[in-house]
Amino acid sequence: MGVAAGPIRVVVAKPGLDGHDRGAKVIARALRDAGMEVIYTGLHQTPEQIVDTAIQEDADAIGLSILSGAHNTLFAAVIELLKQREAEDILVFGGGIIPEADIPLLKEKGVAEIFTPGATTASIVDWVRANVRQPAGA
């Protein structure tokens, strides 16, 4: 598989029953302002909807924002669905209210990175640029 042309494409999603999306919108805007294409799915998405969107949109990455406490279940479901759909090349990262003790477990399951409260938008943009495929000409 070669390097895809065009900007990095990121699906930003709010899985589950969490109804607070200000942080997700801030991250979506920061990624967009950094030249990436961002598809924001809106609130209350199921893991199936998120994975379907990522595949349909030919996304390079999925960024999940989870504040509800269901991070272990929701991240695992998205990663498992990507495996089932043979779309493991889509990188999964996320953030929210996630206890430090859970981060190593999430990474073992395949989550590439977790950003906790206080992470700057610049650090997230830099991480995406460094870890998601590079656009043509970069």
ABEGO torsion letter per residue (X at the ends): XBBBBEBBBBBBBBBEABABAAAAAAAAAAAAAAGBBBBBAEBGBBAAAAAAAAAAAGBABBBBBBAAGAAAAAAAAAAAAAAAAGAAABBBBBBEBBBAAAAAAAAAAGBABBBBBGBBAAAAAAAAAAABBBBBGX
